[in-house]
Amino acid sequence: MHRPKGELKIVLRCSHVLCKVDDVRSVVRDYEELGFTVEYGSAPERAHNALLWFEEGPFVEFFQLPPVFRLVKWPMAAVNGRAAGDRLARWARPGEGWRDLALETDDVELLRVHAALSAGGVRVSRAMKGRRTRPDGDLVRYQFLATRPVRLPFVVSAYDPPQRPAFVHHPNGARRISRVRVGIAERDRAAFNTLAAHVEPDGPLAVEVAPDTGVVAVELEGLTGPLNPARLHGAVLTTPARTE
C-alpha cells in the first residue's frame, strides 16, 4: 500500500486484556487453584494488580481500583486531555469483568505513535508516564495513550525494561491466548476502523458485531480441562472451537 511521503508508519499489536476485580489477592488464590501461574505486579502486600503471562502473545492483567477514583476524572482530563479522564472513570466503575484492551508498540516512548495516530484521525490523550516496582524491587517504566471514544482500545509503550518471563508454565496446560474476541457496536465502527488501520493484520484480535463495544471473550489454547466460571472474577475464558 502506497503511503504519502512523510507519513509516519506504526504497527500496533494486541498487548493485554484488562480485567477489573474487587480484590486482587483473592484473584491470585482462585486462579492458582484453577491451575494458572499468576505474578503480582508489585509486592503482594500492597499490589493492586496481577499478571497472567504467556511465553508469547497477549497476557491478562487483573487490577483493582476503588470507585472513588472516578472523582479524579476531571483533574486527569485537565492535565492529560478528556480521553484520559474518561478512561480513568471507566476503569473505576464498580463490578468485575473485562474492562479494557491494550495495544502495544515496540517504542519505549509514545511521541511518534501519538503523532501518527493524531495525523490519522484517532483522538488520543497526551502520552502519560507510568511506573511500578516489581516484587523483586526492580522499577518498571512505561507510557500509555488513552483514546476516544473511551470504549476503544488504548495504546501502551514497550516496558522498560522488558517484563515477559522467558519461561511460563501453567499446570492446567494453558499455553497462549489464541484469540481475543472484541465486539464493536455500530456507533463505534468508524472510530475503531481508524485505530485498527494501524494494527497488525494477522494478530489474535477477532472483531465481531455487538450491541456494546468491548472484549467479549479470551480463548486459551492448551487447557486440559474446564474452568469454574464462579472463580474467574468476571473474566470469560474459553477454549478454541473445534473444527471438523
N, C-alpha and C positions, 0 to 999 in steps of 0.2 A: 504494500500500500504506500503510495506516494504521500509524503508529509511536506508541508510548506517549509521552505528554508528558514532555519532559526527556531522551529517548533521543538519544544522540549519533549523527549520521548521517555516515558517512565513505564515500568511494569510493576503491577501490584499482585501479590499472592494472598491467598487465604491464610491468615496468621493464626487466629484463635477465636474460639466461641466463648462468650462470657455468660455465666450462669449466676444469677443473683440468688443468694441464700441468706437464711436468718442467722446461722451460727456455723462458721467455717470449721470449728473443731468437731462438731457433730458430723459434718460432711466428710471430713477426713476419716473418722471412725467408720461411718457407714460404707464408704467406698472401699476402704481397705478390707472390710469384711465381705464385700462383694468381689474381691479378688483383684483390685486395682492397686497400683503403687502410686501414692499421691505425695507431692512435695509441698510443704508450706512455703509461702512466698518470703517470709521473714521468720524471726524467732517464733516458735509455736505459741509461747505465752502472750504474744502481742500481735500475732499475724491477723490480717484482715482478708487475706486471700490464700488460695492453694492452687496448685497446678497439676494437671493430669497430662503428663508428657508422653509423646511417642517418638521413636527414633527418627521419623521423617513426617513431613506434612503438618497439618494443623494440630493444635492442642486445645485443651479446655481449661479455662480459668474460672474458679469459683470465688466469688467475692461477697463480702457483706458490707453494707453501707446504711447507717441509720437514716430513717425518713427525714430527720431534721436537716439533713444535708440539702434538701430541696430549697431551704431558705437561702442557701448560698448561690442560688441560680442567678440572681440579679447582680451581685458583686462579680461573679465569674463572667457574666456577659459583658459587664462594663469594662473589664480588663482584657478579655480574650475574644470577645465577639458573641453574638447571640447564639451561634451554633454551639459554643462551649457551655453556655448557661443552660440551654435546652437539654444538652446531653447529660449534664450532671443531675438535673431534675429527673430525667428518665432513669438513670442508674439508681437514684434514691427512692424510687417508688416502692411501696411495700409489696411483698409477695415473692415467692421463689420461682425459678424457672429461667429459660433462655431470655437474656436481656439485650444482647448486642453481638455484633460480629466485627472483628478487626481485620483489615487488610494491611499487609506489610510491604515495605521496600527494603532493599539492601543498604540504603543510605542510613548513616547514624544521625544525620541532621536532615530536617524536612524542608529547608528553604527551596530546593529545586523542585521537590514534589509539590509544595504549596504553589509555586509559580506555574507549574504545568497544569495542575487541577484548576486553578483560578482562570488560566488562559483558556481552558477547555470548557468553561461554563459551570464547573462544580462549585457550589457555595461552601466555603470552609472557614473555620476559625483561624486565629493565629496559631503558629506552631508552639505548642506548650511543652515544657520540660517536666519530666517525671523522674523519680528515683526511688529505689527501695534497697534495704540492706538484707541480704540473703541470710539464711540460718547460719552459714559459716562465717558471717561477718563481712563478706565482700560487698562493695557498693555497686549497684547496677543502675546505669543511666539509660534513658530513652526519651523520645519525643512522640507526641501524637497530635493529630488534627481532627477536630470534630467536623461533621458535615451537616448540611441541611438539605431536606427535612431530616429531623432527628432520627427517623426510622431507618435511614440508610446506614450502611456500614461506615465505620470511621477508619482512620489510617494511622498506623504506628511505624516508627522507625525500627531499624535493627537494634537489638540490645547491645549495650556496650559495658562490659564485654559480653560475648555470646553466651546464652544460657542453656541451650538444649543439651541434655545429658548425652554422652556418647553411647551409653547403653541403658536401655529401659526394658524391664521385664514386668509384665502383668501376669500374675498366676492364673487369671481366668482366660488367658490366651489372646487378649486384645493386642493387636499389632499396630494398627494405624486407623486413622479416620479416613474412610474411603469416599464418603460423600457428606457434604453439608447441604441439606435441603433448605432453601431460602424462599419464602413466599413473598411475592411482590403484588401489592394492591394496584389497581388501575391508576389511582391518583398519584402514585409514586413511580410509575413506569418510566416516564421520560427522564426524570432526575436520576433514577437508578441506571438507566442505559448510558447516560452521560458519564457516570462514575465507572460503570462496568467496561467502558471502552478502553480503560487502562489496565484491566485485569487479565492475567494470563488466560488464554483461551481453553486450555486443556486441564485446568485445575479441578479441585474437588467440589467447587460450587455447582449446585444443581438448582436452577431457578424454576419456580412454578407459580401459577396464578393463585392468589389467595385473597381473602377479604381484608386481611391486615398484613402489613409488611413486617417481616421478622424471621428469625430462624424457626423452622418447623421441627426438624429432627436432625440428629447426627448419626451416621451409620458407622459402626465399628466392625472392622474386619478381624476375624480370628477368634471371636468369642466362642468358648466351648460350651456355654450353657446360658439359659435365660437370666435376666437381671430382674430383681424385685423392684417394680416401679415405686413402691412405697418408700424405698430407701435412696431414691435418686435425687431427691430435693428439687423436683420440678423439671429436671433435665429429661429430654426424650432421647434415649439411646437405643438404636435398633441395629439389626444385622442386615447386610445387603440382601436384597431379594434374590432368590434362586431363579436361574433361567434354565429352561428345559433344553 
